[in-house]
């Protein structure tokens, strides 16, 4: 699943578990970027944000190295950090503060959200917008054969999540940087001894590419996801890079072989062509382009082809991002699109603030797929 339960630590403490992130130019407000961070998957009606956790977006300007076909990350960073107080009589308040000094106050579950110069924000319980057949994906990973059905069964069907939505005035908060940005969502312990718990860039990097160890010739049996979560997405430390590359290259080769042919031949060193791109795990969005509901990975794929991108990239709430991602991994577009048999969420998101659908009043019992990691 997109990032639900993406490591032992996240599964043990769902309040720090990031299940999704979305980034797109705001449909109804030109000059504005919308950021969404979903945490606490399968949230019960009593779920609240932690008053001991910082929920953060990080944005850095990108340029494209056309020769290397890689993103170059700029040094100047803008952050937006959501912090929440302890609930008082069942009511929880919070703030979102940008590193530029812009700040907005809000009350959790108030659909009006909060609004101030440069920022508009919402935080609260919503219907999880992610849709994917995790059970059939688990079968695919176990058998080495594409196992999706014509009509799939959504793992997060009618399940709720806690969502943080921020609308950012591009000129006021991001200034003259860009227009291309790398975006990462994080949960962390704040203060002078800050520690990163979870991070999110692109969908299914950890659960598709780092969990499965059966094909890894170096680190078989080791779950690398918690180590990867603690890394700075914009500046990976040297200690575990070889382990990440071995795991990713072996699993990328596994996905490429699911259709019985090779669309991503390994280089002379045995590395998969997508390893370096996906190892740099941040979402890419062009804020100068208009909103598009179907632009996920378009910037990355255009860069790999050596062509200019034509859309805003990022990820909208209603896009079937996992199908697009799987199709890229399995056949690089040189064959039929891979589908899990699910084309939309239980209730699609809207183009109006706060975008995500209202929470499900009576979520059904949860049935999670089981995947062996080695």
N, C-alpha and C positions, 0 to 999 in steps of 0.2 A: 504494500500500500504506500501511498505517496511518501510519507515519512512517519506514519503512525508506528509507534513502538520501534523506533530505529536504533535499538541498542539496549543492552541490559539495564543501564541506568534509567533510560526513558521509560521502559516498561515497569520499573520498580516505583517510579514517582511520576505519575502522569501530569502533575502540575507544571513540570519543566518540559514536557514532551511537545515538540513542534510537529504538527501533522501536515501543515501546508503553508505555502506562501504564494501570493499573487501580486503582480505589479503591472499596471497598465495606465496609459493616459486616460484621465477621467472623461467618460463619454459625454456628460452634459456640461462640463466646465473646462473649456480650452485653457491651456496654460497651467493645468493642474495634473499632478501624478497621484494615483491612488495606490496605496500599499495595504495589503491584508496579511495578517499573521494569525493562523489558527493554532491554538494550543489546547491541551487537555482533551485528547480524543475520547469519544464515547462518554462524554461528560454527563453525569447524573444531574437532576434538577437542582441539587444543592451545591454544585461545583462553583467555585469562585477563583479569581486570580490570587496568586500568592503575594503577600506583603513582604516576602523575603527574596523575591525574584525580580530582576529587571528583564523586561521584554523589549528587544532592541532591533531596529533596522539600521543597517550600515550601507552607505552609498559611496562609491568611488567612481570617478570618471575613467572611462576606458578609451583607448585608441586601438586600431587594428594594425598589426604588423603584417602587411600583405605578403611579404616573402615567407615568413614563418607560418602564416595563417594561424595566428594566435592573438589573443587579447593582451594588451599591455595595460597594467593597472596603474593609475595615477596615485600620488601620495596624499593628495588632499581629500579628506573624508568628512562626510556629513552623517551624523547619527540622529536617530529619533528614538528616545527611550521612554517606554511606558512603565509607570510605577503605580502601585495600588496600596491603599491603606487597609488596615484590618477592618472587616465589616462592623458596623455599628447598628444594632437592631435590624440586622439583615440587609443593610444598605452599605454598598461599597463605593468609594470614590477613588478617582485616579487622576493622573496627569500624564500628558505626553510632552516631552521637552526635547527640542532640537538642539544640537551642538551650536547652532547659530544664535541661540537665545530665545527663539520663538517657543512659546508654550501654550498649551490648551488644557483646561480642566474639564472633567466629564464625570458623569455618574454611571456606574455599570448598569447595563440593561435599559438605559434611557435611549430610545430610538432617535431622539432629537440630537443626541450626542453633544459635543461641545464645539464651540467655534471661537477663534481668535485670529489676530492678524497672521496670515501665512499658513494657518493650520485649521483643519476641521477633523474631528475624531469621534469614533464610537468604540465602545468595548462592551461585550456581553455575550450571552448565550445565543447561538444561532444554529440552524441546521447545517450539518457538515456538507459543503458543496462537492466534496470529492466523490467520484464514482469509478468503480473498478471491481472486477471479479477476482478478488484475492485468492479464493479457493482454487480456481482454475489456473491462476498463475503459480500457486504452490505445486499443483500437479505438473505443470510445465517444467518447473525447476527440478522436480523429483525424477521425472521420466525422460527428460531431454527431448520431448516432443510437444509441439504446440497443442494445447489441450482445451482451448476455448470453445464454447458452444455458440450456436447462432443467437440464442437469447441467454445472456449472462445473469448472474446473481450477485448483486452489489454487496460487498462486505460491510460497507458502512450505511446500508439502507436505513433511512429514517433515524440516523444517529445524530447526536448533537455535539457541538464543540464550543469552546470559548474563542471568540474572534476579536481581534484588534484591527480597526480600520482607520487609516490616516489619509486624508487628502492634503497634499503638499503643494503650496504655491511654488511653481518651479523658479520663477524669477526671484522671489523673496528669499526662499530657503536654499535653493541650489545655486543661485546666482548665475554667473557666466560659464560655469563648468558644463561639460557635456558637449553635444547632446546625448552621448552614449554613456550609460552607467552600468556598473556591476552592483548588484544588490544582494545582501545576505540578511536573513533573519536569525536572531539568536535569543536564547534564554541564558541568563547568567546571574551569578551572585555579584552584586555590586559592591562598592566601597573600595578601600585601598588594597584589599586582597581579593580583587575580582577573579572569578573563575567561571569559565564558559561551560555550561551544561550541554546545550544542544545548539546546532546551527542548521540552516537550510538554505540551499541555493537552487538546485534544479530537482525536479520530481524524480523519485526512485533511484537516486544515486546510491544511497546507503543500503536500502533493502534489496535492490537488484544486483548491485555491483560489488558490495563489500560484505554482505552477510554470507553468501554461499561460498564455502571454502573447498568443496569437493574437487574442483578442477585446478586449484592453486598448487603449483609444484613446490612452493616455498613455505607457505603459512597454513597448510591444511589444518583444520580444526580450531583455528584462532578466530574469534569474532573481533574484527578490527573497528567496528562502528563507534564504540565509545572513544577510542583513540582519535579517530577521524573527527568526531564531534568537538573535541577539545582544541582542534587546530584552528588557526586563523585562516579563513578561506582565501584571503588575499595574499597570504605569506606563509605557506606551509613550512613547518620546521623540517630540518634535514633527517631527524632520527628515524622516522617511519616511512619516508617516501618510497623506498625500495619495496617495502611490504605492500603499500597501497598500489603501486604500479603492478606488482606481480598479481595481486588479487584482481584488479580491474582488467588487465589484459587477458587473463585466463577466462574471466566471466564474459567479457565482451566477445571473445572467440566462441564461447559456448552459445551465446545468443545468435551470433552470425551463422552458426551451423544449424539452427533450428529448422530452416527451410531446405536443408540438404545441399546448399551451395555457398560459396564464399563471395561475399560482396565487400568485405573489408580485409584484404590480404595484409598479413603482418609484415612489418619492415624487416630489414636484415638483422636487427637485434631481437626479433621476436615480439616487438611491441605492436599493439593494436593502434590504428590511426586515430581512434577516439580517446585513447587513454589520457593524453595531456589535456585535451579540451575538458573532459569531465572531471579530471582531478582538480582543475581550477573551478571549484563548485560554487558558482554564483550565477544568479539570474541576470540576463542582459536585456536592457530596454533602451530604446531610442526615444527620448521625450520630445523630439521635434516632429515625430510622425503621429498621425491621428490614431485614435483607438481602433483596434482590430480585435475581433473575437476569435480569430484563427491564426495567430501569428507566433505561437510558441515554437521556439528553436529556429525560426526563420533566419535570424541574424547569424546564428552559429553555422547553420547549413550553408548559407550564402558565403560566409567567410571561408569555409572548407573548400568550396568550389572556386574560390578566387573571384567572386562576383560581388557587386554592391548589394546590400540588403535593401528591401523595399518596404518593410513594415516596421511597426514599433517594437516587435519582439515581445519580451515579457511573457506574461501569462494572464489571460482573462479567467473569470470565475466559471464560465460555462464551456470552455474549450475542452475537447477530449484529448488532454495533453498526454495521457498515458498511452493511448493508441498511437499517437504521433511519435512518441519516444520509442515505443517498441518497434514500430515500422522502421525507424532509423537504425536501430540496433540490429534487426534481423535481416533487412534487405537493402538498406540505404536508398529506399524508393525504387529499387529495381525489381519490383514485383507488386503483388496486391497488398493493400494496406492491411496491417494486422489489427484485428478487432477483438475485444473481449466480450462483445455482444451487449454492451451497455453504452448508450450514446448520450445520456444526460443524467443529471442528479435527480433525486427524488422530487424536489421542487427547484427548478432553475433559479439562479440569481437574477436580479433585475439590473437595470442600468441606472438606478437611483439609490442614493445614500439611504441606509448603510449597506445596500447591495445584497448581502446574504439573506436567504429566506428565514422567516421566523422559526424558532425552535419547535421540534416535534414534542407534543405534550405527553405522548406515551410511547417511547422508543421500544422496539421489540427486543427480546433477549438476544444478547450478542453471541455470535458464533464465529470465532477467529480461525483462520486456516493455520495449519502447522507446517513449517518448513525446516528441514534439517539443514544446519549450516555447514556440515562437513560430510 
